[in-house]
Amino acid sequence: MNASGVALEDVDNFRAFAVVVTGEPDLVDKLDGLGAVDGDHAFLDPEAVKRLAGDRAAGDWGANFDNMIEFARGKGWVDEAGRVRAHIERA
């Protein structure tokens, strides 16, 4: 978890990528340093996501995450800044 209360969950699911929001926080503030909000999507910096993953990012997890990002790039889900698109889900 980072200082703004953001945590990486369901860390081994490389088939879905979403930002799950509980309550009504200011998502723009919560994602400061991690990415940006654009409508119903968040665009997250892959390196910031890796920092949330901690030590796990150095092993197989990191390679699987990089593969997920490359798949997303092929689908047009990575913006010009290299941030990957995530759905925003309200819980």
Helices and strands as residue ranges (DSSP letters): E 18-21, H 27-30, E 35-38, E 41-44, H 46-53, G 54-58, H 60-74, E 84-90
